[in-house]
């Protein structure tokens, strides 16, 4: 499960790498911990407290929340039920795209 936030984070990290092959390493070392530190497998409430903090700042948690709401609501979806998740994802994506755009020109030169 990739979201624009995850993709922009990987792009930002890849911009720091000088070799194209490093992109694959970054993607794998970034995607799996994000997956396990989200609520995709287990509810956040049963996670240890330190992992709950990570899960709340993990963009994948908000992707899973939004998708679960859209798929399980049975047509009774309001903007307030998924709006917060999408707003958080939009904010994270914007910050990471701006960071990647700022880093990239200095690395290319």
C-alpha positions, 0 to 999 in steps of 0.5 A: 500500500503506497500513498503519495506521502510514502512515495514523496518520502521515498523520493526525498530520500532517494534524492539524497542518494547519488546512485540510482540503485540506492533507490531500491534499497531506500524503498525496501528499508522504508516500506516494510517498517512503515507497513508494520508500524501502521494499523494495517495489521493490528489496531493501534490500541493494542500496540506498545506505547512507543509504537503507538506514537510512531503509528500516529505519525505514519502516513500509512495509518491514515491511508488505512483509516480512509480506505477502511472507512470508504469500504466498510461504511456501506455508502454512508460516508460523510466528509468528516469521516474521511476528511481528517485522514485525507487532510493529514495525508495532503499535509504530509505529502505537501511537506515531503514534496517541498522538501524533495524539491528543495533538496534535488537541485543541490544534489544534481549540480 
